[in-house]
Amino acid sequence: MAWVLLVVAGLLEVGWSVGMKYTDGFTRPLPSVLTGAGIVASMLLLSQAARTLPIGTAYGVWVGIGAAGAAVFGMVVLGEPATAARIFFVCLLLVAVVGLKATSGH
C-alpha cells in the first residue's frame, strides 16, 4: 500500500508543480488554492508512505516522479523543447526511480 500512496503523491507533485505555472506568483485565487491543496495532499501521502519505506527511497521516488512528470507534461502539453538530451535525462530519472524501488527491500 505504501507504494501506491507514494505513486499518487508523486502524481500530485506533478500536478502542483505544473499548477504553480498558472498561479502567476500566487496572485490568481483558484489556481493558487488548487496548487496549495496539491502540495498538502502530496506531502501527506509522502509522509504516510515514508512510515514503512526508507525515507531515501520514498523521497527519491517522489521527486523522480514529480520531476519526470513535470518535464514530460511541459514537453507534451506546454510546448517546451523536446530535445534528444531532455528525453534522455528524463529516461535516466525514470531508471533511477525504478532502481530505487528495486533496491528498497520492500
C-alpha positions in Angstrom: 0.0 0.0 0.0 2.9 2.4 0.7 4.0 2.2 -2.9 0.5 3.1 -4.1 0.5 6.1 -1.8 3.9 7.1 -3.0 3.0 7.0 -6.7 -0.2 9.0 -6.0 1.9 11.5 -4.0 4.3 11.7 -7.0 1.5 12.3 -9.4 0.1 15.0 -7.1 3.6 16.6 -7.2 3.4 16.8 -10.9 0.0 18.5 -10.6 1.1 21.1 -8.1 4.4 21.8 -9.8 2.6 22.4 -13.1 -0.1 24.3 -11.2 2.4 26.8 -9.9 2.8 28.0 -13.5 -0.8 29.0 -13.5 -0.8 30.8 -10.2 1.0 33.8 -11.5 3.1 34.1 -8.4 0.1 33.0 -6.2 -2.0 36.1 -7.4 -4.7 34.0 -9.0 -7.0 32.6 -6.3 -8.4 29.3 -7.8 -5.1 28.0 -9.2 -3.4 29.1 -6.0 -5.8 27.2 -3.8 -5.7 24.1 -6.0 -1.9 24.2 -6.1 -1.7 24.6 -2.3 -4.1 21.7 -1.8 -2.0 19.6 -4.1 1.1 20.4 -2.2 -0.5 19.5 1.2 -2.0 16.3 -0.2 1.2 15.2 -1.8 3.2 15.8 1.3 0.7 13.9 3.5 0.8 10.9 1.2 4.6 11.0 1.1 4.7 11.1 4.9 2.4 8.1 5.1 4.5 6.1 2.6 7.6 7.0 4.5 6.2 5.4 7.6 7.1 2.0 6.1 9.5 2.8 3.2 13.1 4.0 3.7 13.0 7.8 3.6 15.8 8.0 1.0 13.8 5.7 -1.3 10.4 7.4 -0.7 11.8 10.9 -1.2 13.8 9.9 -4.2 10.9 8.2 -5.9 8.6 11.1 -5.1 11.0 13.6 -6.5 11.7 11.5 -9.5 8.1 11.0 -10.4 7.5 14.7 -9.9 10.5 15.9 -12.0 10.0 13.5 -14.8 6.2 14.1 -14.9 6.6 17.8 -14.9 9.2 17.7 -17.7 7.1 15.4 -19.8 3.9 17.5 -19.2 5.9 20.6 -20.2 7.1 18.9 -23.4 3.8 17.3 -24.4 1.2 19.9 -23.3 3.1 23.2 -22.9 5.2 23.0 -26.0 8.5 23.1 -24.2 11.5 21.8 -26.2 11.6 18.0 -26.6 15.2 17.6 -27.5 17.0 14.3 -27.5 19.0 15.3 -24.5 16.0 16.3 -22.4 14.3 13.0 -23.3 17.4 11.1 -22.4 17.7 12.7 -19.0 14.0 12.1 -18.2 14.6 8.5 -19.0 17.6 8.5 -16.6 15.2 9.8 -13.9 12.8 7.0 -14.6 15.6 4.5 -14.4 16.7 5.9 -11.1 13.1 5.6 -9.7 12.8 2.0 -10.8 16.3 1.3 -9.4 15.3 2.8 -6.0 12.2 0.7 -5.9 14.1 -2.5 -6.9 16.7 -2.0 -4.2 14.5 -0.8 -1.4 13.9 -4.2 0.0 10.1 -3.7 0.2 
